[in-house]
Amino acid sequence: MKVRGLLWVNGLIAAAMAGFAWWVAAGLAPGAELPIHWNAAGQADRFAPALAALLRPAGISLLLGGLFAAIPRLEPLQHRLDGSAALLRSAWIGIMLLMVFRQLMIAAPALGWNIGPELLLVGIGALLVMIGDSLPKSRPGFFVGIRTPWTISDTDNWIATHRLGGKIMMGAGCLTVLAAFVPVPPTARIAVIIGLTGIAALVPVFYSWWLWRNKAG
């Protein structure tokens, strides 16, 4: 699997984010701070110096990009890696976009933009949809996909589990995007998101065990 192209894109996006960070910070008063964390009610509850806050998403993007680029070299099941290339790329691209969204949220107060945590929820929902769409196309591996003892040891189990997991994750992603715009209390919205994410993560694991149990006898 070739990752050089995406690694270059990741680097260019991170560089653009760093430039944006310097530009925004330069327009602020010395000592100005920007939010880096929001509570369940959607209110900023932790702050950092403006430049450090704005550079953080760019740094995270670079770090995760390096980890994604390393996965193909670390995967023991090299002969199956190409089958999971679409999933790896989707997750990588989704994370890059999520970091861009996060930087925009941090910069919003400095630029007078009315952007709340809803933007990040849209990004998370889009990431879940992208990953869910690619899950059924993946093949057994130790670093990518729904990795349980039963999926890794049985290709049929892997395929069936990832088909179900893909549908659930896409549904959870769509509902997450919808939840970002539904007029409900922020705490209720967060509870729904956590519930959807938990379902998307746990149901496929149980399903892979159930398939193995039925096949074993």
BAMARBA-948437 format. One record per residue: residue number from 1; x, y, z of N, C-alpha, C, CB in turn. Coordinates in steps of 0.05 Angstrom, whole numbers. Glycine has a CB too. Example, Ala and Ser with C-alpha at 12.3 -4.5 7.8 and 13.67 -1.06 7.14 Angstrom:
# residues 2
seq,n_x,n_y,n_z,ca_x,ca_y,ca_z,c_x,c_y,c_z,cb_x,cb_y,cb_z
1,264,-114,156,246,-90,156,264,-66,156,226,-89,181
2,257,-45,142,273,-21,143,258,1,157,282,-12,114
***
This chain:
# residues 217
seq,n_x,n_y,n_z,ca_x,ca_y,ca_z,c_x,c_y,c_z,cb_x,cb_y,cb_z
1,17,-24,0,0,0,0,18,25,0,-19,0,25
2,12,44,-18,28,68,-20,15,90,-3,30,77,-49
3,32,103,14,21,124,31,35,151,27,25,115,60
4,55,151,9,71,176,6,54,200,-2,93,171,-15
5,35,195,-21,18,217,-30,1,229,-7,-1,207,-52
6,-11,212,9,-27,222,31,-10,235,52,-43,199,44
7,14,224,56,32,236,75,40,265,67,58,219,79
8,44,269,41,50,295,31,26,314,35,57,294,1
9,2,304,28,-22,320,32,-25,327,61,-47,304,22
10,-21,308,79,-23,313,108,-3,335,116,-17,287,124
11,21,333,106,41,353,113,34,381,103,68,345,101
12,23,382,78,15,408,67,-8,420,82,8,405,37
13,-28,403,90,-50,413,105,-41,423,132,-72,391,108
14,-23,408,145,-13,416,171,2,443,169,5,395,183
15,18,446,147,32,471,143,13,494,139,51,468,118
16,-8,490,124,-28,511,120,-42,518,146,-49,501,99
17,-47,497,162,-59,502,189,-40,518,206,-66,476,202
18,-14,512,205,5,527,221,6,556,212,33,514,218
19,6,561,185,5,588,175,-20,603,184,7,588,144
20,-43,590,183,-68,602,192,-66,609,222,-91,583,187
21,-53,591,237,-50,596,266,-34,621,271,-37,572,280
22,-12,624,257,5,647,261,-9,673,252,31,645,245
23,-25,671,231,-39,694,221,-61,703,241,-53,688,194
24,-76,685,251,-97,691,271,-84,702,297,-114,667,277
25,-63,689,306,-51,697,332,-38,725,329,-29,677,340
26,-28,731,305,-15,757,301,-35,780,304,-2,758,274
27,-60,775,299,-80,796,301,-92,799,328,-102,790,282
28,-83,784,348,-93,786,375,-74,801,393,-98,757,386
29,-85,811,415,-69,825,435,-50,806,448,-87,839,456
30,-27,815,457,-8,798,471,-21,786,496,17,814,480
31,-16,760,500,-27,746,523,-55,736,519,-27,764,546
32,-66,740,495,-94,730,490,-95,700,491,-103,740,462
33,-117,690,500,-121,661,502,-146,653,486,-124,652,531
34,-145,627,477,-168,616,461,-176,590,473,-160,613,431
35,-201,581,469,-210,556,481,-198,532,468,-241,555,478
36,-193,512,485,-183,486,475,-200,463,484,-154,482,484
37,-220,469,501,-238,447,510,-265,459,517,-226,433,535
38,-286,443,511,-314,451,516,-327,430,534,-329,455,490
39,-344,439,553,-357,420,570,-382,409,557,-365,433,597
40,-397,392,571,-421,379,559,-442,399,551,-432,359,579
41,-442,423,564,-461,443,557,-453,460,533,-466,461,580
42,-429,454,521,-420,468,498,-405,494,505,-443,474,480
43,-398,498,530,-385,522,539,-355,516,542,-397,532,565
44,-339,535,533,-310,533,535,-302,533,565,-295,555,520
45,-287,513,573,-279,512,602,-249,509,606,-293,489,615
46,-234,509,584,-205,508,587,-193,525,564,-194,479,586
47,-172,541,571,-161,559,551,-130,556,551,-168,588,558
48,-118,566,529,-89,565,526,-80,589,511,-79,538,512
49,-55,597,513,-45,619,496,-53,615,467,-14,622,499
50,-60,637,454,-73,635,427,-57,618,407,-76,663,416
51,-31,624,405,-15,610,385,-13,580,391,13,622,383
52,-9,574,416,-7,546,424,-33,531,419,1,543,454
53,-55,545,425,-81,532,421,-86,527,392,-104,550,432
54,-79,546,375,-84,543,346,-66,523,333,-81,570,333
55,-41,520,343,-22,502,332,-27,473,340,6,509,339
56,-42,469,362,-46,442,372,-59,423,352,-64,443,397
57,-81,431,338,-93,413,318,-73,406,295,-118,425,307
58,-57,425,287,-37,419,266,-17,399,276,-23,445,258
59,-8,401,300,11,382,311,-1,354,314,21,391,338
60,-27,353,323,-40,327,325,-43,314,298,-68,330,339
61,-50,331,278,-54,321,251,-28,308,241,-63,343,232
62,-5,322,245,21,311,237,27,285,251,43,332,241
63,23,285,277,29,261,293,13,237,284,24,266,323
64,-13,241,281,-30,219,272,-24,211,243,-60,226,275
65,-17,230,227,-9,224,199,16,205,199,-3,249,184
66,35,211,216,58,193,218,51,165,227,78,205,237
67,32,163,246,23,137,255,9,122,232,4,140,279
68,-9,136,218,-23,123,195,-3,113,174,-43,142,183
69,18,130,169,38,122,149,54,98,158,56,146,143
70,57,95,184,73,72,194,58,46,194,82,78,223
71,32,47,194,16,22,196,23,2,174,-13,28,195
72,25,10,149,32,-10,128,58,-24,133,32,3,101
73,77,-11,145,103,-23,151,102,-42,175,124,-1,155
74,83,-38,192,81,-54,217,63,-77,214,73,-36,240
75,45,-77,195,24,-98,192,37,-124,185,4,-90,171
76,33,-145,202,45,-172,196,31,-185,172,42,-190,220
77,5,-180,168,-9,-193,146,-7,-176,121,-39,-198,154
78,17,-174,110,22,-157,87,5,-165,62,51,-157,80
79,0,-191,59,-14,-200,35,-44,-191,36,-12,-230,33
80,-54,-182,58,-82,-173,60,-84,-143,62,-95,-186,84
81,-61,-129,63,-61,-101,69,-76,-85,47,-33,-91,71
82,-72,-92,22,-85,-76,1,-116,-77,3,-77,-87,-27
83,-127,-98,14,-155,-100,18,-166,-80,38,-163,-128,26
84,-149,-71,56,-157,-51,76,-148,-23,70,-147,-60,103
85,-136,-19,46,-125,7,39,-147,29,40,-112,6,12
86,-171,23,30,-192,43,29,-200,51,57,-217,32,14
87,-201,32,75,-209,39,103,-187,56,116,-213,13,119
88,-162,49,112,-141,65,124,-141,93,113,-113,51,118
89,-145,96,87,-145,123,75,-169,139,85,-146,120,44
90,-192,126,87,-216,140,97,-212,151,125,-240,122,96
91,-201,134,142,-196,143,170,-176,165,171,-186,119,187
92,-155,163,154,-134,183,154,-145,210,144,-111,174,135
93,-159,210,122,-170,235,111,-191,246,131,-184,229,84
94,-207,229,142,-227,239,162,-214,252,185,-244,216,171
95,-192,241,196,-179,253,218,-167,280,211,-156,235,229
96,-155,282,187,-145,308,178,-166,329,177,-132,305,150
97,-190,322,166,-212,342,164,-222,349,192,-235,330,148
98,-222,329,210,-231,334,237,-213,354,252,-232,308,253
99,-187,352,247,-168,371,259,-172,399,247,-140,362,255
100,-178,401,221,-184,427,209,-209,439,223,-189,424,179
101,-230,423,227,-254,433,240,-248,442,268,-275,411,241
102,-231,427,282,-224,434,310,-209,461,310,-207,412,323
103,-191,465,292,-176,490,291,-195,514,286,-154,490,270
104,-215,510,268,-234,531,262,-251,538,287,-253,523,239
105,-258,517,303,-272,522,328,-255,539,347,-280,496,341
106,-230,532,349,-212,547,367,-208,576,357,-184,533,369
107,-206,580,331,-202,606,320,-227,624,320,-191,604,292
108,-250,612,321,-276,626,318,-278,651,335,-298,608,324
109,-272,650,362,-275,674,378,-257,697,369,-270,668,407
110,-233,690,359,-214,710,351,-223,724,325,-187,698,347
111,-238,710,309,-247,720,283,-276,730,283,-244,699,261
112,-288,728,306,-316,738,308,-336,719,295,-318,764,296
113,-328,694,292,-346,674,279,-363,661,301,-330,653,264
114,-388,656,294,-406,642,313,-406,612,307,-435,654,311
115,-385,599,315,-382,570,310,-381,556,337,-356,564,293
116,-399,538,342,-400,523,366,-389,495,363,-427,523,378
117,-392,478,384,-383,450,383,-398,434,362,-387,438,409
118,-421,445,352,-436,430,331,-419,424,307,-460,447,323
119,-400,442,300,-383,437,277,-366,412,281,-364,461,272
120,-357,408,306,-341,384,311,-358,359,310,-327,386,339
121,-383,361,318,-401,338,316,-406,331,287,-428,344,330
122,-409,351,270,-412,345,241,-387,331,231,-416,372,226
123,-364,340,239,-339,327,231,-337,298,241,-315,342,241
124,-345,293,266,-345,266,277,-364,248,261,-351,266,307
125,-388,259,256,-408,244,241,-398,237,213,-434,259,239
126,-386,256,200,-375,251,173,-353,230,174,-364,277,161
127,-336,231,195,-315,211,198,-327,183,201,-297,218,222
128,-348,181,217,-361,155,221,-373,144,195,-383,157,242
129,-385,162,179,-396,154,154,-375,144,135,-412,177,141
130,-353,159,133,-331,151,116,-319,124,123,-308,172,116
131,-315,120,149,-304,95,159,-324,72,154,-297,96,188
132,-349,78,160,-370,57,156,-373,49,127,-396,68,166
133,-369,67,109,-371,61,81,-348,43,72,-372,86,64
134,-325,46,85,-302,30,77,-298,4,92,-277,47,81
135,-312,1,114,-308,-23,130,-313,-49,115,-327,-22,154
136,-335,-52,100,-341,-77,86,-320,-85,66,-367,-76,73
137,-303,-66,57,-283,-72,36,-257,-81,48,-279,-47,19
138,-254,-80,75,-229,-87,87,-226,-117,91,-227,-73,115
139,-201,-125,96,-195,-153,101,-179,-156,127,-179,-165,77
140,-178,-180,138,-166,-184,165,-138,-171,167,-164,-213,171
141,-134,-158,190,-108,-146,196,-107,-139,225,-103,-121,178
142,-83,-133,235,-79,-127,263,-81,-98,271,-52,-138,272
143,-82,-80,251,-82,-51,256,-106,-36,246,-57,-39,245
144,-121,-48,227,-143,-34,214,-168,-51,216,-136,-27,185
145,-191,-38,223,-216,-53,223,-225,-61,251,-214,-77,206
146,-246,-77,252,-257,-87,277,-242,-112,284,-288,-93,275
147,-222,-109,301,-203,-130,307,-211,-145,332,-174,-119,310
148,-222,-169,328,-228,-187,351,-214,-213,345,-260,-191,355
149,-211,-231,365,-199,-257,359,-214,-273,338,-198,-273,385
150,-240,-268,336,-257,-283,317,-256,-272,289,-286,-284,327
151,-253,-246,286,-252,-235,259,-224,-239,247,-258,-205,260
152,-203,-237,263,-176,-240,253,-170,-268,244,-155,-231,273
153,-182,-287,258,-176,-316,252,-195,-328,231,-179,-332,278
154,-215,-313,223,-235,-324,203,-243,-302,184,-259,-336,218
155,-235,-305,159,-241,-285,139,-271,-281,135,-228,-292,112
156,-286,-303,136,-316,-301,133,-328,-285,156,-328,-329,131
157,-318,-290,180,-327,-275,203,-321,-246,200,-314,-287,229
158,-296,-240,191,-288,-212,187,-307,-198,167,-259,-211,176
159,-312,-211,144,-329,-199,124,-357,-193,134,-330,-217,99
160,-369,-213,147,-396,-210,157,-397,-189,179,-407,-237,168
161,-378,-189,197,-377,-169,219,-374,-141,208,-355,-176,238
162,-357,-138,188,-352,-111,177,-375,-101,160,-326,-111,161
163,-390,-119,148,-414,-111,133,-434,-99,153,-426,-134,118
164,-439,-113,175,-457,-103,195,-446,-77,208,-463,-124,216
165,-420,-78,215,-408,-55,228,-408,-31,211,-379,-62,236
166,-405,-34,185,-405,-12,166,-433,1,166,-398,-21,138
167,-454,-15,165,-481,-4,165,-487,11,191,-501,-26,161
168,-479,-1,213,-485,12,239,-469,38,242,-477,-7,262
169,-444,37,233,-427,61,236,-437,84,218,-398,55,229
170,-446,77,193,-457,98,176,-482,109,188,-462,86,148
171,-499,92,199,-523,102,212,-517,120,236,-541,79,221
172,-498,112,252,-489,128,275,-478,155,266,-469,113,292
173,-463,154,244,-452,179,233,-473,198,224,-433,173,210
174,-493,188,209,-515,205,199,-531,216,223,-534,189,181
175,-536,200,243,-551,210,266,-535,230,282,-559,186,284
176,-508,227,283,-491,246,296,-492,273,283,-462,236,297
177,-491,273,256,-494,298,241,-521,311,247,-490,294,211
178,-542,295,246,-569,305,252,-571,316,280,-590,282,248
179,-559,302,299,-560,312,327,-547,339,331,-546,291,345
180,-528,346,313,-515,372,315,-534,395,310,-491,373,296
181,-556,389,296,-574,411,289,-601,409,303,-579,410,259
182,-606,387,318,-631,385,332,-631,402,357,-637,355,340
183,-651,419,361,-652,437,385,-658,422,411,-672,459,380
184,-637,409,422,-640,396,448,-618,406,466,-638,364,444
185,-621,402,492,-600,411,511,-573,398,504,-607,404,540
186,-551,412,505,-525,401,498,-518,376,513,-504,422,504
187,-526,374,538,-520,349,553,-534,325,541,-527,353,583
188,-559,329,533,-574,307,520,-561,300,493,-603,315,516
189,-552,320,479,-539,315,453,-514,298,457,-532,341,439
190,-498,305,477,-473,290,482,-480,261,490,-456,303,504
191,-501,258,507,-509,231,515,-517,214,491,-532,232,535
192,-531,226,472,-539,211,448,-515,203,432,-558,229,431
193,-495,222,429,-471,216,413,-456,193,426,-454,241,411
194,-453,194,452,-438,173,466,-452,146,463,-435,179,496
195,-479,147,465,-494,122,461,-491,111,433,-524,127,466
196,-493,128,413,-490,119,385,-462,108,380,-495,143,365
197,-441,121,391,-414,111,387,-410,85,401,-394,132,398
198,-422,82,425,-420,57,439,-433,34,424,-432,59,466
199,-457,39,413,-470,18,397,-454,11,373,-498,28,388
200,-443,31,359,-427,25,335,-402,9,341,-420,51,321
201,-391,13,365,-367,-1,373,-372,-29,384,-352,15,393
202,-393,-32,400,-397,-57,415,-414,-78,399,-411,-51,440
203,-434,-70,384,-451,-89,371,-435,-107,351,-473,-75,355
204,-417,-96,335,-401,-113,317,-384,-133,332,-384,-96,299
205,-373,-125,355,-356,-143,371,-373,-167,380,-344,-128,395
206,-396,-161,391,-414,-183,400,-422,-200,376,-439,-171,414
207,-428,-187,354,-436,-202,330,-414,-221,320,-444,-183,308
208,-389,-212,321,-367,-230,312,-365,-254,331,-341,-214,311
209,-369,-250,357,-368,-272,376,-391,-291,370,-370,-262,405
210,-415,-280,365,-439,-296,360,-435,-313,335,-464,-278,357
211,-423,-302,314,-418,-317,289,-399,-340,295,-406,-299,268
212,-378,-334,310,-358,-355,317,-371,-377,333,-334,-343,332
213,-388,-369,353,-401,-388,370,-419,-407,354,-417,-374,392
214,-434,-396,336,-452,-412,319,-437,-431,301,-471,-394,303
215,-415,-421,290,-399,-437,272,-385,-460,287,-378,-420,257
216,-377,-454,312,-363,-474,328,-381,-496,337,-349,-461,352
217,-407,-490,337,-424,-512,344,-446,-509,361,-409,-530,355
***
